[in-house]
């Protein structure tokens, strides 16, 4: 084969490979998903983190000078090494870890028992249970969260109590209302960026 023909065949092969990748519907869907992920999640998150290094107008006096928009580590210091650290970082992180461990243990136990019953036993209505165990995966998380709030919400979170509280099955203390920020569940990746952004936006107020 002549060198010119070999070069042509390589370039044509490369062109065909690129065409196959571009025209593959799966690759197009993945590309669109990645673009949406970056635009809707990654870029806003990076922007929110970037604002934690910028001094807000209301905190100029607290840092002892400067102007709005200057670089500062004031919010990181308040979050990681101040009296607010326990309330805004450590306590929510511990709560999340405890809940995660408990949920994992319960899920493993329940899943193992159900799997053994479905495979190794003559459980009645086996077809029904095989469908019922996957129904929770079909329900969006926000629907389950709203259902949980409607059932177990208390006056501490603000607003009317849920069904269990209204029926007297769940203790409701109307005279005390806790800070909602202390009752939220956090994941480690979201604690710092969210709380730092709140510190910058709201200050002590």
Secondary structure, 3 states (H helix, E strand, C coil): CCHHHHHHHHHHHHHHHHHHHHHCHHHHHHHHHHHHHHHHHHHHHHHHHHHCCECCHHHHHHHCCCCCCCECCHHHHHHHCCCCHHHHHHHHHHHHHHHHHHHHHHHHHHHHHHHHHHHHCCCCCHHHHHHHHHHHHHCCHHHHHHHHHHHHCCHHHCCCCCHHHHCCCCCCCCCCCCCHHHHCCCCHHHHHHHHHHHHHHHCCC
